[in-house]
Structure formats: structure tokens, C-alpha cells
Amino acid sequence: MIGGVNGVFDVEELVAILKRDKARDVFVARLPDELKYVDHIIVVSGNSYRHMVGLAEFVRKAFKKKRSPNDIIPRIEGLKSKDWIALDLGNIALHIFSKSARSMFDLESLWSVGAQYDALSNQPDDPLTELLYHHAKYLGDLTPRQTLG
């Protein structure tokens, strides 16, 4: 097996593997270079938890066969969550979701339109956080009354 151009897998090759293994609703996005994380993100849905684990294990096994000695074997993250499994393949981040978790996290919107247009990303964490955020300019001028020591 031969590695991809920018990593162990090329995007097209990994998508073909995932589709062959019946991954559903494949979504691919190219990430901006300035993020310096991965080149692409791939999001898929599994039919069940067992299917999700099977997809992750097969991708990891194929990665191990194709990798060069310098490539770090990816860990399968999230095996205890039942809804979201992830693998960092170096040049590609693979996210395998259950149907319910995928609709809740909606990574497609986040990565296709950007966080500034995602309503959930722009909600404050809680009222206190929002209050502190809006009044931070006043807090910056405060100095301690006396130092301990």
C-alpha cells in the first residue's frame, strides 16, 4: 500500500474506504492553512455504535499498513462516549458520529460557514460570563489595595 501525497491517506482514498464500509452522510471540508491543525476534516455517521467502532478500527488498521516508519499510529478517541469517535490521521481529522450526536454538534455548519455564523458558537456560556465580557474594560483598571507579604 502506498501513502497519500500529504499524509498516509489522501482525502479521496479515505472517503472511498468509508463509503465502501457503509459510512453515511460523508462530509469533507478543507481547513484554512492558518489553523495549522489538519488539511481536511471528514465527518460521517455510523448506523450503530458497533458500526462506528468498526469504521474506526478498519481505518486505523489500514493506516498502520500504509504508514511510513515516521507516522504516528492514531489513537481511537471517544470509545466510551457511544456517540462520537475521532481519529487524528495527521493530515485528516476523522469524526464518526451517531445520528443524534451529529445533528447536535453540527460540525458541517461550523466548518463550512465559520464560527461567526454559527448561532451555538456565539451564545454566551452563562449570564455571568456575558456580564464579565461586557464590563471587562472597567476591570482592567483595577489594582490591588495592598499586597500581602
N, C-alpha and C positions, 0 to 999 in steps of 0.2 A: 504494500500500500504506500502511496506517495502522499506527502503532506501538501497542504494548500499553499498559495502564494504568500499570504501574510500570517499564517498560523498552521496548526495541524489540519484544520478544516477550512475550506472555502465556504462561504455562505450557501452557495447553490448546492454544494455537496451535502452539507448538514441538513438543509431543507429537504432534499431528496430522501435522506435516511429517515428523517422524522415522518415524512408523508408515507413512505413505504411501511413504516411501523404504525400507521393509522393515527398519528397525532392530528388533532383537529384545529381548525381555525388558525393556521400559521400566519404570524405577523412578523415582518422583518423591518427594522429601522436602522439607518446609518446614523451613528452618533457623531456629533461635532468633534473635530480633532482636538479642540482646546480642552475637552473633558479629560483627555489622557487616561481613559478607562479601558474601553474596548472599541473596536471599529464598528461592530454591529450588535444589536440586541435582537434575539429571536424569542417570541412568546408563542406558546402553544397550549392547547388544552388536552388533558387526558380523559379517557372515558371513565376511569375509576382510579382510586389510589394505587391499586396494583398495576394498572396500565402506566400511570405516571412514573412509578418506580422502575418498571420495565424499560420505559423510554430512557430514563436517566442512566440506568445500568448499561444499556446497549451502547449509548453514546460514549460513556466512559470507557467501555471495553474497546470500541472502535478507535477512540483517541489513543489508548495505550498501544494498540497495534501500529498506528500510523506515526506516532510521535518520534521525534529525534531524541537522542540522549539528554539534551539540554531542556526539553519541555517538561514542565512540572505536571504530574498527573493530577487532574482536577478532583476535588472532593465533591461528593454529592451533598449539598446543603439542604436542610429542611426536611429530612426524612421523618421527623417526629411531628410535623405540622399537619399532615394529611391533605393540605390544600395547596401548597406551594413548594416546589423543589427547584433548586437553581444550581447551575454549573458555570464556573468561570473557565472558559476554554482558551483564555489568552487573548485572542482577537475577537471572540464572540461570547456574549453573556446569554446563556440559555435559561429561560424561565418556563417551567412546566406547571400549569395551574389546574385546579379543579374548576369546573364551570362557575360555581358560585364565587370563589375567590377571585377569579379572573374578572368578573364583572364588578366586583367590589373595588379592586385595586386599579383597574382600567389603565394599565401601563401604555396601551396603544394611544390613548389621548395624551398622556403625559409626554411621550416621546415623539408623537407626530406633530402636535401643535405647540408644545412647550409648557412649562410650569406656569408661566404668566397667564395662560388662558385656561388653566385647569382650576375649576371652582374649588375643589377639595384642597388643592395645594395652597390656595390663597385664603383659606379660612384660618382665623387665629386659633391657637391651641386652646386658650381659655380666656375669660374676661380679664383676669389679672395680667396675663401676658400682653394682651392688647393695650391695657392701660399703661403698663410699663413702656411698651413700644412707643406710644404716642407722647409720653412725657419724659422720655429719656434725655431730651436736651436739657431739662431742668436738673436732672440727677447728675449730669456730668460736671456741674459747677460745685457740687457739694464737696467739702473737705472735712476730715475728722476733727472733732473739737479738741481732743488731746490724744496724744499717743500713749499707749501703755508700755511700760518697760522699765 
